[in-house]
C-alpha cells in the first residue's frame, strides 16, 4: 500500500507561510546554532514517518537561503 500526499507550497520569500504547525520558531533556533558553529557539525532530525521532517527541511533550507547561508 502506498500513501501519497500533496506537497505543501513553500513560497520563496516566506517559506513558513503555509506551515500550520508553527515550525518557524524551530528553524530560527537551528539557524542560530548553525551560525554559532562555523566549523560545522552533524545535525540529525529524527521522528516517526509522516511527521513532516522533509517538509521542515525544505522550508528551513529556503529560510537559510533568505538569510544568506549557503545550502546545497
Rosetta silent file (secondary structure, phi, psi, omega in degrees, C-alpha in Angstrom):
SEQUENCE: XXXXXXXXXXXXXXXXXXXXXXXXXXXXXXXXXXXXXXXXXXXXXXXXXXXXXXXXXXXXXXXXXXXXXXXX
SCORE:     score description
SCORE:     0.000 S_00000001
   1 L     0.000  127.728  177.307    0.000    0.000    0.000 S_00000001
   2 L  -109.444  132.570  175.950    1.363    3.394   -0.995 S_00000001
   3 L  -107.703  121.819  179.609    0.187    6.553    0.653 S_00000001
   4 L  -112.025  135.784  178.429    0.681    9.647   -1.440 S_00000001
   5 L  -121.467  161.675  177.430    0.320   13.118   -0.076 S_00000001
   6 L   -88.707  128.531  178.084    0.291   16.522   -1.688 S_00000001
   7 L   -66.728  142.491  178.240    3.423   18.560   -1.041 S_00000001
   8 L   -75.325  144.505  176.908    2.851   21.836    0.761 S_00000001
   9 L   -74.006  128.733  179.801    3.592   25.014   -1.188 S_00000001
  10 L  -116.919   95.891 -179.861    6.768   26.656    0.117 S_00000001
  11 L   -64.045  140.273 -176.372    6.911   30.278   -1.076 S_00000001
  12 L   -63.211  -38.340 -176.700   10.465   31.509   -1.700 S_00000001
  13 L   -85.148  -21.200 -179.580   10.077   34.787    0.202 S_00000001
  14 L  -141.161   75.077 -171.000    8.071   33.372    3.140 S_00000001
  15 L   -60.412  -24.327 -178.117    8.900   29.659    3.433 S_00000001
  16 L  -100.472   11.483 -177.776    6.807   29.080    6.569 S_00000001
  17 L   -56.095  -42.730 -176.383    3.709   30.915    5.312 S_00000001
  18 L   -95.665    9.168  179.592    1.704   27.705    4.786 S_00000001
  19 L   -80.424  120.536  179.334    3.035   25.888    7.855 S_00000001
  20 L   -97.830    4.476 -176.982    0.209   25.144   10.257 S_00000001
  21 L  -107.546    5.617  176.666    2.487   23.508   12.845 S_00000001
  22 L    65.797   39.383 -174.819    4.446   26.578   13.985 S_00000001
  23 L   -83.423  -10.844 -177.409    7.806   25.249   12.788 S_00000001
  24 H   -60.819  -35.682 -179.827    9.401   28.608   12.017 S_00000001
  25 H   -62.296  -34.017  177.604   10.477   29.024   15.644 S_00000001
  26 H   -71.222  -36.860  176.902   12.472   25.779   15.384 S_00000001
  27 H   -62.467  -39.923  179.429   14.114   26.984   12.183 S_00000001
  28 H   -64.704  -42.786  178.393   15.201   30.159   13.963 S_00000001
  29 H   -63.546  -47.244 -179.844   16.734   28.199   16.848 S_00000001
  30 H   -65.152  -35.650  177.671   18.542   25.818   14.493 S_00000001
  31 H   -64.554  -39.766  176.040   19.751   28.722   12.359 S_00000001
  32 H   -62.822  -38.124  177.755   21.291   30.328   15.444 S_00000001
  33 H   -65.957  -46.101  178.904   23.057   27.046   16.203 S_00000001
  34 H   -59.713  -41.653 -179.165   24.359   26.757   12.637 S_00000001
  35 H   -66.862  -30.605 -178.817   25.575   30.351   12.795 S_00000001
  36 H   -73.729  -37.581 -175.313   27.379   29.700   16.086 S_00000001
  37 L  -101.720   80.480 -175.604   29.372   26.659   14.918 S_00000001
  38 L   -68.138  -18.673  178.502   31.269   27.974   11.900 S_00000001
  39 L   -80.309   -9.290  179.317   33.494   24.864   11.766 S_00000001
  40 L    94.268  163.610  178.988   30.465   22.688   11.023 S_00000001
  41 L  -169.372  172.534  179.091   28.765   19.808   12.788 S_00000001
  42 L  -103.271  134.995  179.580   26.346   16.976   12.186 S_00000001
  43 L  -126.859  127.663  177.223   22.651   17.516   12.844 S_00000001
  44 L  -112.101  133.267  174.042   20.066   14.733   12.849 S_00000001
  45 L  -111.638  113.587 -171.590   16.345   15.373   12.619 S_00000001
  46 L  -125.868  132.411  174.891   14.582   12.274   13.849 S_00000001
  47 L  -169.242  176.264 -178.380   10.901   11.486   14.237 S_00000001
  48 L   -69.369  161.742  178.233    8.317    8.999   13.059 S_00000001
  49 L   -60.247  136.306  175.350    7.307    8.587    9.427 S_00000001
  50 L    85.210   10.435 -177.427    4.872   11.216    8.231 S_00000001
  51 L   -92.932   -2.059  174.603    5.601   13.841   10.862 S_00000001
  52 L    99.957   20.073 -179.771    6.918   16.440    8.392 S_00000001
  53 H   -60.080  -49.881 -177.847   10.693   16.127    8.633 S_00000001
  54 H   -64.065  -42.442  178.249   11.252   16.517    4.892 S_00000001
  55 H   -62.084  -43.612  178.212    8.817   19.409    4.633 S_00000001
  56 H   -60.157  -45.072 -178.197   10.511   21.147    7.562 S_00000001
  57 H   -63.972  -38.823  177.277   13.950   20.706    5.992 S_00000001
  58 H   -64.280  -43.078  178.045   12.718   22.137    2.670 S_00000001
  59 H   -64.998  -44.456 -178.374   11.221   25.144    4.472 S_00000001
  60 H   -64.630  -39.565  178.562   14.318   25.599    6.595 S_00000001
  61 H   -59.669  -44.639  178.579   16.609   25.411    3.558 S_00000001
  62 H   -65.461  -37.184  176.324   14.674   28.234    1.905 S_00000001
  63 H   -61.423  -42.612  178.307   14.778   30.181    5.180 S_00000001
  64 H   -63.483  -43.284  178.366   18.571   29.743    5.261 S_00000001
  65 H   -58.722  -44.379  179.087   18.889   30.934    1.655 S_00000001
  66 H   -62.840  -24.836 -179.627   16.878   34.049    2.518 S_00000001
  67 L  -103.073   24.707  172.089   19.289   34.698    5.391 S_00000001
  68 L    64.501   31.792  171.979   22.389   34.416    3.166 S_00000001
  69 L   -95.494  146.374  173.926   23.516   30.929    4.186 S_00000001
  70 L   -83.200  130.549  175.528   24.955   28.605    1.552 S_00000001
  71 L  -127.535  163.116  177.767   22.958   25.414    1.131 S_00000001
  72 L  -128.838    0.000    0.000   23.313   22.541   -1.282 S_00000001
